[in-house]
Amino acid sequence: MKYDSILEVIGDTPLVRIDENVHGLRNIDLYAKLEMLNPFGSVKDRPAWNMARADLAGAIERGDAIVELSSGNTAKALAIIAAMHGLPFKSVTNRMKVPEIKDLLLLLGAQIEELPGQTECLDPTDTEDPLTRMYRMLSEEGSGYLHTDQYFNPRNLDAHRSATGPEIVKDLDGQGPDIFIACVGTAGSSTGVATVLREHNPDVRVLGLVAHKSDFIPGIRNIDEVNEVGLFDPANYDTIQSVTAQEAIDGMLTLNRRCGILGGPTAGAAYFGAVRHLAETDATRTERATAVFIVCDRVESYMSYIRRYRPELLNQPALGIAADTITDAETAAVTSLDVAQAREWIARDRPLVVDLRGSFAYSALHIENSINIVDDLFDELLRGGLPFGASRPVLLVCPIGEKSVRYAALLRRMGHRDVRSLRGGVVAWRDAGAPLVRD
């Protein structure tokens, strides 16, 4: 096949059957939609081009920059599209969590603006959140930006309604699957595809997969974050289930090693969640069913992620000390203080207050006299020993009190005698009207 532009290659990705000997389900034909084979490497190529192209001519005439609130595959695709058309691209994010993506964006000439914020998803109810302020500025007419707005732009959905969903139906001989499984990030692919599938089969079951609350899986929101996404509607899913980082990597390894599909952790989460969900009803299923999941992107961009969570896979020593090894029983044993109790304890015993948020969020607002050790760095420090004496009282603080509980439990496991967590985190502290200072 010959094409005039790489942009013409976007879409029409293959649907590949997963061998029954791999997934072990007796009455299921399980298929993988290989979105990793889009030219820029991910499912985000479709909405990136669909969101940008309608306004591209005007942006070129004005010399606008393309901008998106993204630190991942959408940013990568838009950076390429912008560069191809002689436009700057800016990625606005609260935190770049995957170093390989950040390096690639810089290689492509992107500008990266990291801002403090609760999550990368916009919270429209928080008028003081820096991402909210940035969003308002980008949306103003004459701002000098073509804001593709992936979290709210209906063209995100349309990219999958017009192409991804119909491709799946066509490849399944016009029938569509009985079950559709999708990880939820912006909710564009899951919602757009599900809409098309339901038009062909109103009885299709849709499973949405999110990250476990305390885990990070690239490209997937946890259930708290996903509710902040404008395109997300829980009514679009028959079931929503969570997947842990370890489960995502286990699923990824199966795809990589047994299927020859070099999908990344998000693909692994989709595969693991699909098989787990389908196994619940496989034994009682009376008719053979068809299920489809999406392989969002490729594994090569996530070596640092794998090195952190499963170093033994890269012939590195396994981590005996890591927050993701903490059990629910250990977190339940942690003393969590509400804001009033924390302020009283700080005034009385002068504990070391450690803020685990990113440096930008910390510099914007933090508890007076607290120190900032970003959670990733804190994790690294613990592997080499405690960064402070085991006898010193410590109060751990994070955005909403989830990570701080896990790290407090980890310190207790290591023998720290008096470590506590701020319940509700900095958000609760702010909402209670307790004082915050800025650098």
Buried (B, 14 or more C-beta within 10 A) or exposed (E): EEEEEEBEBBBEBEBBEBEEEBBEBEBBBBBBBBBBBBBBBBBBBBBBBBBBEEBBEEBEEEEBBBBBBBBBBBBBBBBBBBBEBEBBBBBBBBBBBBEEBBEBBEEBEBBBEBBBBBBBBBBBEBEEBBBBBBBEEBEEEEBEBBBBBBBBBBBBBBBBBBBBBBBBBEBBEEEBBBBBBBBBBBBBBBBBBBBBBBBBBEEBBBBBBBBBBBBBBBBBBBBBBBEBBBBBEEEBBEEBBBBBBBBBBBBBBBBBEEBEBBBBBBBBBBBBBBBBBBBEBBEEBEEEBBBBBBBBBBBEBBBEBBEBBBBEBEEEEEBEBBBBBBEEEBBEEBBBBBBEBBBEBBEEEEBBBBBBBBBBBBEBBBBEEBEBBBBBEBBEEBEEEBBBEBEBBBBBBBBBBBBBBBBBBBBBBBEBEBBBBBBBBBBBBBEEEBEBEEE
